[in-house]
Each structure stands twice: as structure tokens, then as C-alpha cells.
Amino acid sequence: MERGYMNKLQLLITDIDGTLLNTQKQISKQTLDYLIHLQQNNVVIALCSGRIPAELQSLVNQLQLDKYGGYIIHTNGAGIINCKMMLVYL
């Protein structure tokens, strides 16, 4: 990604199943590395899923959303959690 474009990007929202996760239900190393890189460059990551928060915890840990201030939009949009501040919005 060109540096100029990345400077404009502030938020990346992604679905999980069939989008972020591969057929083995894992984040590829290349994708994980790039998402960490984006966060290190002040891009906020938000995971959006029909799953409940407990089912998303391993992804939160892998992506270090608590460190970088990412969000999870869970249970088909029923709630939003700020992973860094552990704030829950319903």
C-alpha cells in the first residue's frame, strides 16, 4: 500500500468468517502481519461478527486489539467493545 494512501486510512472494519479467516478458520501469517502493521501506523481495526465476545477472544489476542485500541462488533451488531479500554456499548 502506498504510504500516502495509508496516511488517509483510519479505520478498517472486517467480517471474520469467510473474510478474515481462511478455510482452516485461521488468520494467515501474511494477513496477521499486515493488520499489525496497519495498527502500528494508527489504523484502528474493528472485527464484525455474529459471534458472541467469548468466541472472538483468540482473534483479539492474535491481533493485539487490546494493545492498539481495536473494537469488536459482536452478536450481529448487538454490542460494540473497545478492546483497549474494555468499554461495552449496547
TAWO-V792977 format. One record per pair of residues at least 4 apart in sequence whose C-alpha atoms are under 8 Angstrom apart, sorted by the first residue. I is the first residue (numbers start at 1). J is the second residue. D is the distance in Angstrom with one decimal. If there is no record, write none. Layout:
BEGIN
i:I j:J d:D
i:I j:J d:D
END
This chain:
BEGIN
i:1 j:5 d:6.8
i:1 j:6 d:6.6
i:2 j:6 d:6.4
i:3 j:7 d:6.2
i:4 j:8 d:6.8
i:5 j:9 d:6.6
i:9 j:43 d:6.4
i:10 j:42 d:6.9
i:10 j:43 d:4.6
i:10 j:44 d:6.1
i:11 j:43 d:5.4
i:11 j:44 d:4.7
i:11 j:45 d:6.0
i:11 j:46 d:7.5
i:12 j:43 d:7.0
i:12 j:44 d:6.2
i:12 j:45 d:5.0
i:12 j:46 d:6.2
i:13 j:45 d:6.0
i:13 j:46 d:4.7
i:13 j:47 d:5.9
i:13 j:48 d:6.8
i:14 j:19 d:7.2
i:14 j:20 d:6.8
i:14 j:45 d:7.9
i:14 j:46 d:6.4
i:14 j:47 d:5.3
i:14 j:48 d:5.8
i:15 j:19 d:5.8
i:15 j:20 d:6.4
i:15 j:47 d:6.0
i:15 j:48 d:4.8
i:15 j:49 d:5.8
i:16 j:20 d:4.7
i:16 j:21 d:5.8
i:16 j:47 d:6.7
i:16 j:48 d:6.6
i:16 j:49 d:6.1
i:17 j:21 d:5.6
i:17 j:22 d:7.9
i:17 j:25 d:7.3
i:17 j:49 d:7.9
i:18 j:22 d:6.5
i:18 j:23 d:7.4
i:20 j:27 d:6.3
i:21 j:25 d:5.0
i:21 j:26 d:4.9
i:21 j:27 d:4.9
i:21 j:28 d:7.4
i:22 j:26 d:5.5
i:22 j:27 d:6.2
i:22 j:28 d:7.0
i:27 j:31 d:6.4
i:27 j:32 d:6.1
i:28 j:32 d:6.1
i:29 j:33 d:6.0
i:30 j:34 d:6.2
i:31 j:35 d:6.1
i:32 j:36 d:6.2
i:32 j:62 d:7.8
i:32 j:63 d:6.8
i:33 j:37 d:6.1
i:34 j:38 d:6.2
i:35 j:39 d:6.3
i:35 j:45 d:7.8
i:35 j:63 d:7.2
i:36 j:40 d:6.2
i:36 j:63 d:6.4
i:36 j:64 d:7.7
i:37 j:41 d:6.4
i:38 j:42 d:6.6
i:38 j:43 d:5.3
i:38 j:44 d:7.8
i:39 j:43 d:4.7
i:39 j:44 d:6.0
i:39 j:45 d:7.1
i:39 j:68 d:6.2
i:40 j:68 d:7.6
i:44 j:68 d:7.4
i:44 j:69 d:6.8
i:44 j:70 d:5.5
i:44 j:71 d:7.9
i:45 j:65 d:7.4
i:45 j:69 d:8.0
i:45 j:70 d:5.0
i:45 j:71 d:6.5
i:46 j:70 d:5.6
i:46 j:71 d:4.5
i:46 j:72 d:5.4
i:46 j:73 d:7.0
i:47 j:71 d:6.3
i:47 j:72 d:4.7
i:47 j:73 d:6.0
i:47 j:74 d:8.0
i:48 j:72 d:5.9
i:48 j:73 d:4.6
i:48 j:74 d:6.0
i:48 j:76 d:7.7
i:48 j:77 d:7.6
i:49 j:72 d:7.8
i:49 j:73 d:6.3
i:49 j:74 d:5.1
i:49 j:75 d:6.3
i:49 j:76 d:5.8
i:49 j:77 d:7.5
i:50 j:74 d:5.7
i:50 j:75 d:4.3
i:50 j:76 d:4.1
i:50 j:77 d:7.3
i:51 j:55 d:6.2
i:51 j:56 d:7.1
i:51 j:74 d:5.8
i:51 j:75 d:5.1
i:51 j:76 d:7.2
i:52 j:56 d:7.0
i:52 j:74 d:5.7
i:52 j:75 d:5.2
i:53 j:57 d:6.6
i:53 j:72 d:7.7
i:53 j:74 d:6.2
i:53 j:75 d:7.7
i:56 j:60 d:6.3
i:57 j:61 d:6.2
i:58 j:62 d:6.2
i:59 j:63 d:6.0
i:60 j:64 d:5.8
i:60 j:65 d:5.3
i:60 j:66 d:7.1
i:60 j:83 d:7.8
i:61 j:65 d:6.7
i:61 j:66 d:7.5
i:64 j:68 d:6.4
i:65 j:69 d:5.5
i:65 j:70 d:4.4
i:65 j:71 d:6.9
i:65 j:83 d:5.9
i:65 j:84 d:6.8
i:66 j:70 d:6.4
i:66 j:82 d:8.0
i:66 j:83 d:4.6
i:66 j:84 d:4.1
i:66 j:85 d:7.6
i:67 j:84 d:6.1
i:68 j:84 d:6.9
i:69 j:82 d:6.6
i:69 j:83 d:5.8
i:69 j:84 d:4.6
i:69 j:85 d:7.5
i:70 j:82 d:6.2
i:70 j:83 d:5.6
i:70 j:84 d:6.8
i:71 j:80 d:6.8
i:71 j:81 d:5.5
i:71 j:82 d:4.7
i:71 j:83 d:5.5
i:72 j:80 d:5.6
i:72 j:81 d:5.3
i:72 j:82 d:6.9
i:72 j:83 d:7.3
i:73 j:77 d:5.6
i:73 j:78 d:7.6
i:73 j:79 d:5.9
i:73 j:80 d:4.5
i:73 j:81 d:6.6
i:74 j:78 d:6.2
i:74 j:79 d:5.6
i:74 j:80 d:6.2
i:75 j:79 d:6.7
i:78 j:90 d:6.2
i:79 j:88 d:7.0
i:79 j:89 d:5.5
i:79 j:90 d:4.5
i:80 j:88 d:5.8
i:80 j:89 d:5.0
i:80 j:90 d:6.5
i:81 j:86 d:6.4
i:81 j:87 d:5.6
i:81 j:88 d:4.5
i:81 j:89 d:6.2
i:82 j:86 d:5.3
i:82 j:87 d:5.1
i:82 j:88 d:6.5
i:83 j:87 d:7.2
END
